[in-house]
Amino acid sequence: MGYEIDFLPVGDSNGDAICIRYGSPATGYTIHVVDGGYTDTGDTIVGHINQYFGNPNFIDHVVLSHADNDHVAGLITVLEHFDVGHLWMNRPWLYAAEILDSFHGNYTVAGLQEAIMDAYPLLVDLEQIAFDKGTQVHEAFAFAQIGQFTVLAPSRERYLQLIPEFNRTPASYAKPIKGWAGRIVEAVKALVHYFETWGEEQLEENPPACTAANESSLVQLGRIDGKAMLLTADVGPEGLNEAADNTELLGVPEPLVFVQVPHHGSRRNVTPSVLNRWLGGPVPEGVIHGTAFCSVGSNKPEYPRRRVQNAFLRRGYGVISNRKGWISHFFQMPARAGAVGIDPEPFVTVYEE
C-alpha cells in the first residue's frame, strides 16, 4: 500500500493544512485531511484534492487537531464542497456537566455549554455543516482508530482537565491571571545570540509551557506497510509524552520514517528528552533516519526555531518547510508535478532568538 502526505501552504502566517491519501489502484484510495488552515486555505485544499487525488466527490476522514482558528477555518469550505464520511473533532461544550465545578460564578450546565459554544463559533459552524450533510461526527481521544491512523493523545481525562485552561473558555479556577508587568516583560525581550555545536544543544528541558489549547492537539500515528508516521499538530511536551506512553501500551512501533515538527517549530513544544523518546538520541553528523515536515507561513522567517531544527537534525531527521509551496512525503506513489523540492534546513551554529 502506498501513501502520500502533502503539507499545503496557508499564506503569510503559520497554520496547518495536510492532505493524505493511501491505498492502491487495485484496492482504491482513502483520503484523510488533517486541519484546514485559514478561510482562504479551504479553497487551496479543495483545489489540491481535485487536481492530485483524482477529483473525488467523497473524502473518508476529516480531522481537526484542535479548535484554534488557523486549523479549523478552512475545513468549513472542505465540508461544504465534499461529501465527508467521518469528521473527527473534540467539542469542549459537550463536557460542561463534567467540568462545571472548575468555573467561577453561578453557571448552570446549560449556561456553561452556551458560553463555551459562543467562544468557538467556527467549531459550532463546522459541527452544524456536518450534521446537515449527514457526516458522522466523532470524538477523537487516545486509541481512536481513523483509517490507518491511531490517535495517541489526548486522553479524554486529560482533555477535560485542559478545557478550563483554554484561553477562550470562561474564567475558571485553573487559569493563571497574567499581570501587566508580565506582559511588558514579554514584549520587551531582546534578541539573544546563541551558539551550538553538534554535541551541545540549546533546546530546553523545561521550556515555558505552551497553551492548554495546543496541548489538547491530536497526536496521530500512521502505520502503513511497515512505515510509521507521526502527526503532531501544535501539541507540546505533555501531549507528546502521553502519546509515547500510549504507543508503548500498543507495542513498540517501527522507527518513524516521517514526523511533523510540532507547532511550526516553536521552542516551547519539544524538549531533548521527548525527542529522544520519539526519534532516538543524537546521531553522528550525516546520519539520516527519516524526514520531518514543518508547516511555516511565508512571512515567518524565524520559524522553525533554529534550536528546534538543529535538534531534529541532530537526531537524524532533516526539517523541510512549506513556506515556498506544497511539499510531499510519499512511498510507492508517483512523484507529482507541482510539489516544491526543498532541501532540509541546515544545522545552524550561531543564531539569535
JONOR-V62690 format. One record per backbone hydrogen bond with DSSP energy under -0.5 kcal/mol. NH is the residue of the N-H (numbers start at 1). CO is the residue of the C=O. If there is no record, write none. Layout:
((NH:CO) (NH:CO))
//
This chain:
((2:23) (3:331) (4:21) (5:329) (6:4) (6:19) (7:5) (7:327) (8:6) (8:17) (16:70) (18:34) (18:35) (19:6) (20:32) (21:4) (22:30) (23:2) (24:28) (28:24) (30:22) (32:20) (33:61) (34:18) (35:33) (35:63) (36:71) (37:16) (41:38) (42:38) (42:39) (43:40) (44:40) (45:41) (46:42) (47:43) (48:44) (49:45) (50:46) (51:47) (52:48) (53:49) (55:49) (55:50) (59:83) (60:31) (61:31) (62:86) (63:33) (64:88) (65:63) (71:68) (72:68) (73:69) (74:37) (75:72) (76:72) (76:73) (77:73) (78:74) (79:75) (80:76) (81:77) (82:78) (83:57) (84:82) (85:59) (86:60) (87:136) (88:62) (88:86) (89:87) (89:138) (91:89) (92:90) (94:91) (95:92) (96:93) (98:95) (99:95) (100:96) (102:99) (103:100) (104:171) (112:108) (113:109) (114:110) (115:111) (116:112) (117:113) (118:114) (119:115) (120:116) (120:117) (124:120) (125:121) (126:122) (127:123) (128:124) (129:125) (130:126) (131:127) (132:128) (133:129) (134:130) (134:131) (135:130) (136:85) (138:87) (142:154) (143:151) (144:141) (146:144) (146:149) (147:145) (149:146) (150:221) (151:144) (152:219) (153:219) (159:155) (160:156) (161:157) (162:158) (163:159) (164:160) (165:162) (166:162) (166:163) (169:166) (173:102) (174:102) (175:172) (178:176) (179:177) (183:179) (184:180) (185:181) (186:182) (187:183) (188:184) (189:186) (194:351) (196:349) (197:200) (200:197) (215:211) (216:212) (216:213) (217:214) (218:65) (219:153) (220:231) (221:150) (222:220) (222:229) (223:148) (224:227) (227:224) (228:255) (229:222) (230:258) (231:220) (235:232) (237:268) (240:236) (241:237) (242:238) (243:239) (244:240) (245:241) (246:242) (247:243) (248:244) (249:245) (250:246) (251:247) (257:228) (258:228) (259:291) (260:230) (261:293) (263:233) (264:261) (265:262) (266:262) (266:263) (269:266) (275:271) (276:272) (277:273) (278:274) (279:275) (280:275) (280:276) (283:314) (287:284) (289:316) (290:316) (291:257) (292:318) (293:259) (294:320) (296:294) (298:11) (299:12) (300:297) (303:300) (305:265) (308:305) (309:305) (310:306) (311:307) (312:308) (313:309) (314:310) (315:311) (315:312) (316:313) (317:312) (318:290) (320:292) (320:318) (322:294) (325:322) (327:7) (329:5) (331:3) (339:336) (340:326) (342:340) (345:319) (349:347) (351:194) (353:192))
//
